[in-house]
Amino acid sequence: MKLGRLFASGAVAACLFAGAASAQTPAESAPDQLAFRELFRELIETRSSLSGGECTLAAERMAAHLWAAGYSRDDARVLVPESHPNEGALVAVLRGSDPSAPALLLLAHIDVVEARREDWERDPFVLVEEGGYFYGRGTQDDKAQAAIWVDTLIRLRAEGFQPRRHIKVALTCGEETSDAFNTLSWLLTNHRDAVQAGFALNEDIRARLDPDGTRIALEIMAGEKVYHDFQLETTHPGGHSSRPVPGNAIYRLADGLSRLDDYTFPLEINGTGRAYFAAMADVTPRYADDMRAVSQATPDPEAATRLGAIDPVWNGMMRTTCVATMLEAGHAPNALPQRARANVNCRILPGHSVAEVRAELERVMADPGISVTSTAVPDPVSPPPPLTPEFLEPIRRVAGRMWPGVPVIPTMNVGASDGRFTNAAGIPTYGVTGLFAHPDGGGVHGLNERIRIRSLYEGRDFLFDLVKIYASEP
């Protein structure tokens, strides 16, 4: 695989493949699998949410595993921003034989979304094994892949594997709260050498199971939406709660949010979306007619509505979405509210600006008394890296051996990942995990997050073999 050819333009349709060899089913019995489970447990049980403040501790714990495996303090480092001491990152490298060859970067974030114990059935920061799943905050997003990358470096060193190109790992903080601080962005500015690479493998795309647990497709990220938060706000002079008056700030904001709840952004399916639905039609016969209908040059809006109601991810691939996520209002229980605020989180289709979406939100609010402002500088936007045959052939090779007959299908990340920073910095970044998940999302960002144990061990082996191929071939 010529790296120079890897990033030449290629047709998305070239990534539809099927394998033809026997499947492999891992069993948790080998010592290295048990060691991996312990590493994963340690990472899950480190409270690396923003309020928990243990990102640096998580990075230090993962570095300790690499040091114990024989990596030097120069080749496995914890880098900590002076202004954000709790948001450090692990950077590590397995050095290749050809220093001139562009490196491979293995990227994952170790921060997690907030989780409150009183809301969960199980402690979110204790790894619980139950019913064929691992439960805990970050089991899918994104400590599974973070643990796999550390484990991969350990396994490669134990094998005495000599890659041709450097294999770099970056476990970063702030992906879930990048409006506050993002360690990857900081690394790209202050420690570029630690993450500079010819291309990167990242998270945020899960392979797909059907509701019965049958593998449907190995999805590969071919672009992502733009993340942006807006603040909606109303104000009022307030007064004594015993004397209600028109214009209550809470009611006024609630009316605007109700209009947003009733609003749907226009249907818009780009090239990646059309290729995705056309390919998925071949492996999901129950929805095949609707999928083919939306994959046409002029998509059928009724078919799109039906598909969007079945799977929120499918809906997100077809349109910009904006949803209220947080509320704050009032200053005293016995006073009329002087202010009401809501955070509205938008995932914007490529090709549309933040200013354009803000104007649309103002139109939907239909009330000049509801202000709409951006909460942060817009994230960088760059074209998705091309899914060329040279990039996809190793994926086809490994997936075909492990999961024969399961197609590799391009998709668009309906959320947003740290790949937006590396892509903008000129490091082509691809979402690929091999972690098969149910269509319900596994509780990601919600309650009782979980990952199928079988999927975790299979994904571990898939990514290990894939990294070896990418790191070895010219």
Secondary structure, 3 states (H helix, E strand, C coil): CCHHHHCCCCCHHHHCCCCCCCCCCCCCCCHHHHHHHHHHHHHHCCCCECCCCCHHHHHHHHHHHHHHCCCCCCCEEEECCCCCCCCCEEEEEECCCCCCCCCEEEEEECCECCCCHHHCCCCCCCCEEECCEEECCCCCCCHHHHHHHHHHHHHHHHHCCCCCCCEEEEEECCCCCCCCCCHHHHHHHHCHHHHCCCEEEECCCCEEECCCCCEEEEEEEEEECEEEEEEEEEECCCEECCCCCCCCHHHHHHHHHHHHHHCCCCCCCCHHHHHHHHHHHCCCHHHHHHHHHHCCCCCCHHHHHHHHHHCHHHHHHHCCEEEEEEEEECCCCCEECCEEEEEEEEEECCCCCHHHHHHHHHHHHCCCCCEEEECCCCCCCCCCCCCCHHHHHHHHHHHHHHCCCCCEEEEEECCCCCHHHHHHCCCCEEECCCCEECCCHHHCCCCCCEEEHHHHHHHHHHHHHHHHHHHHCC
